């Protein structure tokens, strides 16, 4: 069994900028710098930097995604230098609630057409029968992308509605205060 086949979670390529702070067991800064993310999964991230880390070092990462910045804490599980002198470091997330996958990388939870197994929104193959069909996965990703766009549109409408309602309350309150119906503050 290859290392890739033993992975718990599928990985998604990315090229997002990162900043990091390496800390010791007491929380003191050892080093800090910048780099980029190479790939990301539910369980960890592969980053590329100019600095070499030790096994088990703790890193606080700041990852600049398309429209937001995310902070995550992780532990170095391996560190390799490539031919160009850049260092690729595999980091295991320590706080599972801080999954940094962007919405565009995920697909909707899906049911395998071969065996009927329900699969999570990150797997590109069935966890029971290993079914994979790129056309099927692309359809799932397209549906997920459309769902995300629809959700964002609904959120924008909701925010606009709240904003308009707040402004209406302020205007009506001011008017009622001016004509003497409401006491002045």
URLIN-V159336 format. One record per run of one state. SS is the DSSP state (H for helix, E for strand, C for the rest). FROM is the first residue (numbers start at 0). TO is the last residue. If there is no record, write none. Layout:
ss-><SS SS>
from-><FROM FROM>
to-><TO TO>
This chain:
ss-><C H C E C E C E C E C E C E C E C H C E C E C H C>
from-><0 2 6 11 13 16 23 28 40 43 49 57 64 68 81 86 93 102 105 109 111 117 119 133 178>
to-><1 5 10 12 15 22 27 39 42 48 56 63 67 80 85 92 101 104 108 110 116 118 132 177 184>
